[in-house]
Amino acid sequence: MERFFDIVFSSMALLVLSPLLIPVVIVLKMTGENKIFYLQKRIGKEDNLFNLYKFATMLEDSPNMGSGTITMKDDPRILPFGKYLRKSKINELPQLLNIFFGDMSIIGPRPLTQQTFGYYDVTTQLKIKKVKPGLSGIGSIIFRKEEEIMHGQKASIDFYNNVIAPYKGKLEEWYVSNKNIFMYFSLILLTIWVVFFKNSKAIWHVYKTLPIPPDEIKNLLNYPDND
């Protein structure tokens, strides 16, 4: 059922968004490092590797610089036009091709590199591999401002490894255990909602059984601790 809607929605989105995507392609071709797409190996369902499509927003050799595949706030590897694409999330739209081809779904755990996937414990990894990764999902919505979170004292691999990754893993495990067609459509709507209302706490009110975030990042994730 979800595969049918994935094909329909990704096809419609590519068609409707083409007036936006085509100018972005032209600008990227004329600026930066003359690259349009950034392809990176990600882990998919049943441990299958696939090439994730994104618009190029960083220096070509960025995975081998600085913090590797973890992006910090004001990361110096980000190209000027790339800052706009990342802030608006337009850089993620080429993943509609991954959805259409069947590598991903509209909704699911974020597709991770082998480096970042390795920060999850083995139990979490095995559970996440049962489903297709998604363009959006529980983790993507809650960590929509991840680059801002990884700033200041929190801009370290240790903080990501010890605080962010374990909680992300709990969120994705929760999703795999509770996923259904209602969640598929509700998370699509919530994704659209948080694009316009970036500080919304709606996700916490819709899904009241979500794992509670660590104290260090509650405020950063708009957790309604005092609601």
C-alpha positions, 0 to 999 in steps of 0.5 A: 500500500505504501509503495503505491502512494510513494510512487504517486506522491513522488511523481506528482511532487517532481512534476509540481516542483519542476519550476523550482528544481530546474532553476536550482539545477541551472544555478548549481551548474554555474556556481560552486564546484560545477556539480548539481547532485551529490551522491552518497552511499546510504544504508537501506532496507535489509542492509542494501546500499544505495546512492542517495541524491541531494543537491550539492551544497558542500565542497566536493571532498567534504566527507574527508574534511572536518567532522566527516559526514556530521554537519555542524552549524555554520560549517565552513565546508558549505557553499554560499548557495548551499546555505540557502538550499540547506536552510530551506531543505530544498537540497533534500528534494532530489531524494524524490528520485530515490523514492520513485526508484524504490530505494526509499519511502516518503516516510521512514528512518533517515538514510544514514552513512555507514559512519553515522549508522555505526553510532547506533547499537547493534539492536537498533541497527537490526530493527531499523534495517527492517524498513525502507529509509524515508525522506521524512519521519519521526527522527527528521521532524524532531531533529529538523534543526540538528545543525543548530543543535550541533553548535558551541559546546555541543559541536563535537563527535562525542556529543553526537555519539553519546547523546544525539545518536542514542536518542535518535536510535530510540525514536527510529525503533519507536517508529518501526514498532508502531508504523502503520498507514495512519502514521504514514499520512500523519507524518507527511502532514506534520512534515509540511506543518513544521516547514511553516511552523519551525518551532511547533511542538505538534509532533509531541502532542500527536504522538504522546508515547514517543521516547523522552529526550535527554535533558541536554537537548529537551529545549532544543527539540521543543519538547513540551516539558512544562506544557 
